[in-house]
Amino acid sequence: MMNSKARLTLVGAGPGDPDLITVKGLNVLRTADVILYDALINPALLDHAPKAKKIFVGKRKGLHRYSQDEINSLIVEQAFQHGHVIRLKGGDPFVFGRGSEEIDHAENFGLHTDIIPGISSSIAVPSSIGIPLTKRGVSESFWVITGCNSDRQLSLDVSLAAQSSATVVILMGMHKLAQITAVFKGLGKGETPVAVIQNGTMRHQKNGVGTINDIEETVKENNLSSPAIIIIGDVVSAAGNSEELSRALELHLAS
């Protein structure tokens, strides 16, 4: 018999700092019977639902505990068995989070669904250290691009964005950094400022700043790796809220 309380709520957990989940997201988290959570969510959020069943379904490069199809099936199975399933996803569920696929699958089985947006790391992480994605006289727009498409290749949109004057924010692009810089170098943009922020908004956040020409060396020197976002554009030079990043900028620009 179908559980009359069977439902799915997608909740965006925000960029990492547990205080950056929305109030609505936190309130609904407390109503969960089951929580399926990703690798990028802060584990502290799970403490707000002490009685809920918790299942880790995170994916990392080279390690997929569940395939997307398996996650879709698990949502439906757990909802029918236990009731209210919360799918807790890092950032916003609809920004490279495959949230629409999970909603579509759940609704195909008759589940009631809800979506609670989250703060995307693409916006929150630069903002948290004083990098404005847009600034009058500097950047009129920004692109948010995945570094790796479904074929595990560099997104063609990187090349299109590099031809513009927009700020370029690349998620999941650390393993394609050499290819990304090659695109910008090919357009004569080797001196464009770049910031790489690992574990943004978290206590163990690490920053690196440079230009297209030397950011790969900076990443190696600072031992930066995934999860990190790459911010490319003149707005990087406008950072003012992070003493560490500001010092790095001053030293780099003086060199």
C-alpha positions as CSV (number, residue, x, y, z in Angstrom):
1,M,0.0,0.0,0.0
2,M,1.3,3.5,-0.9
3,N,2.2,5.6,2.1
4,S,-0.3,8.5,2.1
5,K,2.4,10.8,3.5
6,A,4.9,9.9,0.7
7,R,6.5,13.1,-0.6
8,L,9.8,14.6,-1.8
9,T,11.2,18.0,-0.9
10,L,14.4,19.2,-2.6
11,V,16.3,21.5,-0.2
12,G,19.3,23.6,-1.2
13,A,21.8,23.5,1.7
14,G,23.8,26.5,0.6
15,P,27.5,26.8,-0.1
16,G,28.9,25.1,3.0
17,D,28.6,27.3,6.1
18,P,25.6,25.7,7.9
19,D,24.3,29.1,8.8
20,L,23.8,29.9,5.1
21,I,20.9,27.5,4.6
22,T,17.6,29.4,4.3
23,V,15.2,29.6,7.3
24,K,12.6,27.7,5.2
25,G,15.1,25.0,4.3
26,L,16.0,24.5,8.0
27,N,12.4,24.4,9.1
28,V,11.4,21.7,6.6
29,L,14.6,19.7,7.4
30,R,13.2,19.2,10.9
31,T,10.1,17.5,9.4
32,A,12.1,14.8,7.5
33,D,11.5,11.1,7.8
34,V,14.4,10.4,5.5
35,I,17.3,12.6,4.4
36,L,19.3,11.7,1.3
37,Y,22.3,14.0,1.4
38,D,25.2,14.9,-0.8
39,A,29.0,15.1,-0.2
40,L,29.1,18.9,-0.3
41,I,26.5,19.6,2.5
42,N,27.8,20.5,6.0
43,P,27.2,17.5,8.3
44,A,26.1,19.8,11.0
45,L,22.8,20.3,9.2
46,L,21.9,16.7,9.8
47,D,21.8,17.4,13.6
48,H,18.5,19.4,13.0
49,A,16.7,16.1,12.2
50,P,17.9,13.7,14.9
51,K,15.1,11.2,14.3
52,A,15.3,11.0,10.5
53,K,16.9,8.2,8.6
54,K,20.0,9.5,6.9
55,I,21.5,8.1,3.7
56,F,24.7,9.4,2.1
57,V,24.4,9.5,-1.7
58,G,27.2,11.8,-2.5
59,K,29.4,11.8,-5.6
60,R,33.0,12.7,-5.9
61,K,35.4,12.4,-8.7
62,G,36.2,8.7,-9.1
63,L,33.8,7.7,-6.3
64,H,30.1,7.4,-6.9
65,R,28.3,5.7,-4.1
66,Y,25.1,5.7,-6.0
67,S,24.4,6.4,-9.7
68,Q,21.8,9.1,-10.5
69,D,19.3,6.4,-11.5
70,E,19.9,4.6,-8.2
71,I,19.3,7.9,-6.3
72,N,16.1,8.5,-8.2
73,S,14.8,5.0,-7.4
74,L,15.9,5.4,-3.7
75,I,13.9,8.6,-3.4
76,V,10.7,6.8,-4.5
77,E,11.4,3.7,-2.4
78,Q,12.1,5.6,0.8
79,A,9.1,7.9,0.3
80,F,6.7,4.9,-0.1
81,Q,8.3,3.2,2.9
82,H,8.7,6.1,5.3
83,G,6.9,9.2,4.1
84,H,8.7,12.6,3.8
85,V,12.0,12.4,2.0
86,I,14.3,15.4,2.0
87,R,16.8,15.5,-0.8
88,L,19.5,17.7,0.7
89,K,21.8,19.1,-2.0
90,G,24.7,21.5,-1.8
91,G,24.2,25.0,-3.1
92,D,20.9,25.2,-5.0
93,P,19.3,22.1,-6.3
94,F,18.8,23.5,-9.8
95,V,22.3,24.8,-10.3
96,F,24.2,21.8,-11.6
97,G,22.4,19.7,-9.0
98,R,20.3,17.5,-11.3
99,G,17.3,18.5,-9.1
100,S,14.9,18.7,-12.0
101,E,15.7,15.0,-12.9
102,E,14.8,13.9,-9.4
103,I,11.6,15.9,-9.3
104,D,10.5,14.5,-12.7
105,H,11.2,10.9,-11.6
106,A,9.4,11.4,-8.3
107,E,6.3,12.9,-10.0
108,N,6.2,10.1,-12.4
109,F,5.4,7.9,-9.4
110,G,2.8,10.2,-8.1
111,L,4.8,11.8,-5.3
112,H,4.0,15.3,-4.2
113,T,7.1,17.4,-4.6
114,D,8.3,20.7,-3.3
115,I,11.5,22.7,-4.0
116,I,13.2,25.0,-1.5
117,P,16.0,27.0,-3.3
118,G,19.4,27.3,-1.8
119,I,22.2,29.9,-2.0
120,S,24.5,28.8,-4.9
121,S,28.2,28.7,-4.2
122,S,28.7,30.4,-7.5
123,I,27.4,33.6,-6.0
124,A,27.9,33.2,-2.3
125,V,31.6,32.2,-2.3
126,P,32.9,35.2,-4.3
127,S,30.6,37.5,-2.3
128,S,31.8,36.2,1.0
129,I,35.4,37.3,0.3
130,G,34.5,40.6,-1.3
131,I,34.7,39.7,-5.0
132,P,31.7,41.3,-6.8
133,L,30.6,39.3,-9.8
134,T,29.3,42.5,-11.3
135,K,30.7,46.0,-10.8
136,R,29.9,49.3,-12.5
137,G,32.5,50.0,-15.1
138,V,34.1,46.6,-14.7
139,S,31.7,43.8,-15.4
140,E,28.1,44.0,-16.6
141,S,27.2,40.3,-16.3
142,F,28.6,36.9,-15.3
143,W,28.6,33.4,-16.6
144,V,28.2,30.3,-14.3
145,I,29.6,27.3,-16.1
146,T,30.3,23.7,-15.3
147,G,33.9,22.8,-16.0
148,C,32.9,19.3,-17.1
149,N,29.9,18.4,-19.3
150,S,28.1,15.0,-19.3
151,D,30.7,13.6,-21.6
152,R,33.4,14.5,-19.1
153,Q,34.8,17.1,-21.6
154,L,35.4,20.8,-21.0
155,S,32.2,22.7,-21.6
156,L,32.1,24.6,-24.9
157,D,30.5,27.5,-23.1
158,V,33.9,28.3,-21.5
159,S,35.2,29.3,-24.9
160,L,32.1,31.5,-25.5
161,A,32.4,33.1,-22.1
162,A,36.1,33.8,-22.6
163,Q,35.2,35.9,-25.6
164,S,33.0,38.2,-23.6
165,S,33.8,40.9,-21.0
166,A,31.7,39.1,-18.4
167,T,33.0,37.6,-15.1
168,V,33.3,33.8,-15.5
169,V,32.6,31.5,-12.6
170,I,33.4,27.9,-13.2
171,L,32.2,25.1,-10.9
172,M,33.7,21.6,-10.9
173,G,36.6,22.8,-13.1
174,M,39.7,22.1,-11.1
175,H,40.6,19.0,-13.2
176,K,40.2,21.0,-16.3
177,L,42.2,24.1,-15.2
178,A,44.9,23.6,-17.8
179,Q,42.4,23.5,-20.6
180,I,40.5,26.5,-19.2
181,T,43.6,28.6,-19.0
182,A,44.6,27.5,-22.5
183,V,41.3,28.9,-23.8
184,F,41.9,32.3,-22.3
185,K,45.5,32.4,-23.4
186,G,44.4,31.6,-26.9
187,L,42.4,34.8,-26.9
188,G,45.3,36.9,-25.6
189,K,43.8,37.1,-22.0
190,G,46.8,35.8,-20.1
191,E,46.9,38.7,-17.7
192,T,43.2,38.4,-16.7
193,P,42.9,38.0,-12.8
194,V,41.8,34.7,-11.4
195,A,40.8,33.5,-7.9
196,V,40.5,29.9,-6.9
197,I,38.5,29.3,-3.7
198,Q,38.5,25.9,-2.1
199,N,35.9,24.9,0.5
200,G,34.3,28.4,0.3
201,T,32.5,29.8,3.3
202,M,33.9,27.0,5.5
203,R,36.4,27.3,8.3
204,H,39.0,25.4,6.3
205,Q,38.6,27.6,3.2
206,K,41.7,28.2,1.1
207,N,42.3,30.9,-1.4
208,G,44.7,31.4,-4.3
209,V,44.9,34.4,-6.6
210,G,46.9,35.1,-9.8
211,T,46.3,35.5,-13.5
212,I,45.5,33.1,-16.3
213,N,49.2,32.9,-17.0
214,D,50.2,31.7,-13.6
215,I,47.2,30.4,-11.7
216,E,48.2,26.8,-12.3
217,E,51.4,27.4,-10.5
218,T,49.5,29.2,-7.7
219,V,47.2,26.3,-7.3
220,K,50.2,23.9,-6.9
221,E,52.0,26.2,-4.5
222,N,48.8,26.6,-2.3
223,N,47.9,22.9,-2.6
224,L,44.4,23.8,-3.8
225,S,42.0,21.1,-5.0
226,S,38.4,20.2,-5.4
227,P,35.8,21.2,-4.2
228,A,36.7,24.7,-5.4
229,I,35.4,27.4,-7.7
230,I,37.3,29.4,-10.3
231,I,36.5,33.1,-10.7
232,I,38.0,34.8,-13.8
233,G,37.7,38.5,-14.5
234,D,38.8,42.0,-13.5
235,V,36.4,41.9,-10.6
236,V,38.9,39.6,-8.8
237,S,41.1,42.7,-8.3
238,A,38.2,44.4,-6.5
239,A,38.2,41.9,-3.6
240,G,38.1,43.7,-0.3
241,N,36.5,41.6,2.4
242,S,39.2,39.0,2.8
243,E,42.5,40.1,4.4
244,E,44.3,37.0,3.1
245,L,43.0,37.4,-0.4
246,S,43.7,41.2,-0.4
247,R,47.3,40.6,0.7
248,A,47.7,38.0,-2.0
249,L,46.4,40.4,-4.6
250,E,48.7,43.2,-3.4
251,L,51.7,41.0,-3.6
252,H,50.8,39.6,-7.0
253,L,50.0,42.9,-8.5
254,A,53.3,44.3,-7.2
255,S,55.4,41.5,-8.6
